[in-house]
Amino acid sequence: MTINIPLDPELAGLLQMFDRPVPETARELIVLELYRQGRISSGKAGELLGVSRVGFITYASKLGIPLFDMTDQEWQAEVEQAKRI
């Protein structure tokens, strides 16, 4: 499916700074945001961008998007659970 999204010149200019076609850049940014919000898995994100799951995780991590998005309290609960196993 193709969707035409009108972009104001300033936003289009910002997307052109990536030195890639604007549609490709926009697609990547959409996938990254969907992953960051937890709406798609790392595997699905990799699939949508044509890279492996590990490749996507590595790339997202370099951009500051964590694989796990837990609060300190959630992390401590996981650690305690793992200690009991």
Number of C-alpha atoms within 10 A of each C-alpha: 2 4 5 6 7 8 10 8 9 9 10 13 12 10 19 14 11 11 8 11 11 16 13 13 15 14 13 15 13 13 19 22 15 15 21 19 12 12 12 15 15 23 17 17 24 21 13 14 16 11 15 16 17 12 14 21 19 15 15 18 12 10 10 10 17 14 14 9 12 11 9 9 9 11 13 12 12 12 11 11 10 9 8 6 5
